[in-house]
Amino acid sequence: MNQEWKFKLHSVYGQILFDRKLTQSFEQVKANKGAGGIDGETIESYDAKLQENIMELLNKLRAKTYQAQPVRRVYIPKKNGKKRPLGIPTIGDRIVQQSIVNVLQPKFEDLLFHNWSVGYRPNRGVQRALQIILWNIEQGYNHIYDCDIKGFFDNIPHNKLIGVLKKYVSDRTVLSLVEQWLKAGHMEEGKLIHSDYGTPQGGVISPLLANVYLNELDWEWDLNGIRFVRYADDFLLFAKSNEEIKKAATLTKNKLAELGLEISKEKTRVCQL
């Protein structure tokens, strides 16, 4: 497959304008658990008046008066002692995001995503990543570039992300919804903070947007015959010689720069097995 995709998704928004679809999305949000957003509404309180809440949300979506709320910013500890910011959208925003994911994800799975991208995807994950790693090593691709993207979720440029999404989705309402979610900002200590970068870790749609954005990198590797496995913003590149792995590393840095991203130097290394 090459970079000239043969599909464009048109009428996505109309597919979510049904109370049963929104209710199904709420059930998925509920199954994922998690705290409430800035409006104080929890999964339990939303569930207590579910039909009323769903109909209110549906009416806003139909009238196109729905407005994304800022996310609630919290920090969770990382293994290295630092803290990772999480952005928690309101329950209503999570339902709408989940509804859009339910329409887009199957299409992107069938038509867009690369077989060697395994993070945040149905029926893939760590097991699939290990299979790809072993397959490459067994075939003599034992020069490995082990890389992590620096602050990936916080540094995705909104304008570039929307630009990539526009290649595959021509439904303007959906594009403007995504833009709303990206630009809604976050509440921290009572202050509303906006940024032109980042997609909230904690947002239902963020993993899908991350894969759509880094799909650009996947197919750049593919185009250049580079073997890889990518798990979200971590990836391994495989080559048969030191020279080849250096070329692959340079190509990666250049492509990431084009995407407004950079590698994390402290989490990146080259090794040989």
Solvent accessible surface area in square Angstrom, and as a share of the most:
residue,aa,sasa,rsa
1,M,135,0.60
2,N,74,0.38
3,Q,48,0.21
4,E,127,0.57
5,W,37,0.13
6,K,181,0.76
7,F,32,0.13
8,K,88,0.37
9,L,20,0.10
10,H,126,0.56
11,S,82,0.53
12,V,3,0.01
13,Y,15,0.06
14,G,41,0.39
15,Q,76,0.34
16,I,1,0.01
17,L,35,0.18
18,F,86,0.36
19,D,63,0.33
20,R,158,0.58
21,K,62,0.26
22,L,0,0.00
23,T,45,0.26
24,Q,97,0.43
25,S,0,0.00
26,F,0,0.00
27,E,81,0.36
28,Q,58,0.26
29,V,3,0.01
30,K,80,0.34
31,A,77,0.60
32,N,109,0.56
33,K,151,0.64
34,G,55,0.52
35,A,52,0.40
36,G,9,0.08
37,G,5,0.04
38,I,62,0.32
39,D,86,0.45
40,G,61,0.58
41,E,48,0.22
42,T,55,0.32
43,I,12,0.06
44,E,129,0.58
45,S,49,0.32
46,Y,14,0.05
47,D,45,0.23
48,A,86,0.67
49,K,120,0.51
50,L,34,0.17
51,Q,143,0.63
52,E,110,0.50
53,N,23,0.12
54,I,4,0.02
55,M,69,0.31
56,E,93,0.42
57,L,15,0.07
58,L,2,0.01
59,N,84,0.43
60,K,86,0.36
61,L,0,0.00
62,R,130,0.47
63,A,66,0.51
64,K,128,0.54
65,T,85,0.50
66,Y,14,0.05
67,Q,119,0.53
68,A,15,0.12
69,Q,73,0.33
70,P,23,0.14
71,V,12,0.07
72,R,79,0.29
73,R,61,0.22
74,V,41,0.23
75,Y,98,0.37
76,I,70,0.36
77,P,108,0.68
78,K,62,0.26
79,K,218,0.92
80,N,93,0.48
81,G,66,0.63
82,K,128,0.54
83,K,131,0.55
84,R,89,0.32
85,P,24,0.15
86,L,43,0.21
87,G,3,0.02
88,I,23,0.12
89,P,2,0.01
90,T,5,0.03
91,I,0,0.00
92,G,16,0.15
93,D,5,0.03
94,R,13,0.05
95,I,0,0.00
96,V,0,0.00
97,Q,7,0.03
98,Q,15,0.07
99,S,3,0.02
100,I,0,0.00
101,V,17,0.10
102,N,46,0.24
103,V,21,0.12
104,L,0,0.00
105,Q,28,0.13
106,P,71,0.45
107,K,87,0.37
108,F,0,0.00
109,E,38,0.17
110,D,118,0.61
111,L,74,0.37
112,L,1,0.00
113,F,16,0.07
114,H,11,0.05
115,N,80,0.41
116,W,47,0.17
117,S,1,0.00
118,V,0,0.00
119,G,0,0.00
120,Y,99,0.37
121,R,18,0.07
122,P,69,0.43
123,N,155,0.80
124,R,69,0.25
125,G,15,0.14
126,V,95,0.54
127,Q,128,0.57
128,R,64,0.23
129,A,11,0.09
130,L,87,0.43
131,Q,101,0.45
132,I,4,0.02
133,I,36,0.18
134,L,104,0.52
135,W,99,0.35
136,N,0,0.00
137,I,52,0.26
138,E,139,0.62
139,Q,81,0.36
140,G,31,0.30
141,Y,41,0.16
142,N,43,0.22
143,H,21,0.09
144,I,10,0.05
145,Y,7,0.03
146,D,36,0.19
147,C,1,0.01
148,D,20,0.11
149,I,2,0.01
150,K,107,0.45
151,G,42,0.40
152,F,3,0.01
153,F,15,0.06
154,D,62,0.32
155,N,62,0.32
156,I,0,0.00
157,P,9,0.06
158,H,3,0.02
159,N,117,0.60
160,K,87,0.37
161,L,0,0.00
162,I,11,0.06
163,G,38,0.36
164,V,14,0.08
165,L,1,0.00
166,K,106,0.45
167,K,84,0.35
168,Y,0,0.00
169,V,0,0.00
170,S,41,0.27
171,D,18,0.09
172,R,206,0.75
173,T,32,0.18
174,V,0,0.00
175,L,13,0.07
176,S,55,0.36
177,L,7,0.04
178,V,0,0.00
179,E,68,0.31
180,Q,50,0.22
181,W,15,0.05
182,L,11,0.05
183,K,80,0.34
184,A,15,0.11
185,G,13,0.13
186,H,24,0.11
187,M,55,0.25
188,E,42,0.19
189,E,173,0.77
190,G,68,0.65
191,K,143,0.61
192,L,88,0.44
193,I,71,0.36
194,H,115,0.51
195,S,55,0.35
196,D,93,0.48
197,Y,122,0.46
198,G,10,0.09
199,T,3,0.02
200,P,33,0.21
201,Q,34,0.15
202,G,43,0.42
203,G,5,0.05
204,V,35,0.20
205,I,4,0.02
206,S,2,0.01
207,P,38,0.24
208,L,7,0.03
209,L,1,0.01
210,A,1,0.00
211,N,1,0.00
212,V,0,0.00
213,Y,0,0.00
214,L,0,0.00
215,N,0,0.00
216,E,14,0.06
217,L,0,0.00
218,D,1,0.00
219,W,17,0.06
220,E,41,0.18
221,W,0,0.00
222,D,52,0.27
223,L,112,0.56
224,N,74,0.38
225,G,66,0.64
226,I,23,0.12
227,R,46,0.17
228,F,0,0.00
229,V,6,0.04
230,R,2,0.01
231,Y,84,0.32
232,A,6,0.05
233,D,28,0.15
234,D,63,0.33
235,F,4,0.02
236,L,33,0.16
237,L,0,0.00
238,F,4,0.02
239,A,5,0.04
240,K,106,0.45
241,S,40,0.26
242,N,75,0.38
243,E,120,0.54
244,E,85,0.38
245,I,1,0.00
246,K,126,0.54
247,K,134,0.57
248,A,3,0.03
249,A,11,0.08
250,T,77,0.45
251,L,39,0.19
252,T,0,0.00
253,K,99,0.42
254,N,96,0.49
255,K,27,0.12
256,L,0,0.00
257,A,68,0.53
258,E,109,0.49
259,L,11,0.05
260,G,37,0.35
261,L,10,0.05
262,E,97,0.43
263,I,21,0.11
264,S,5,0.03
265,K,163,0.69
266,E,148,0.66
267,K,104,0.44
268,T,25,0.15
269,R,147,0.54
270,V,80,0.46
271,C,36,0.22
272,Q,120,0.54
273,L,118,0.59
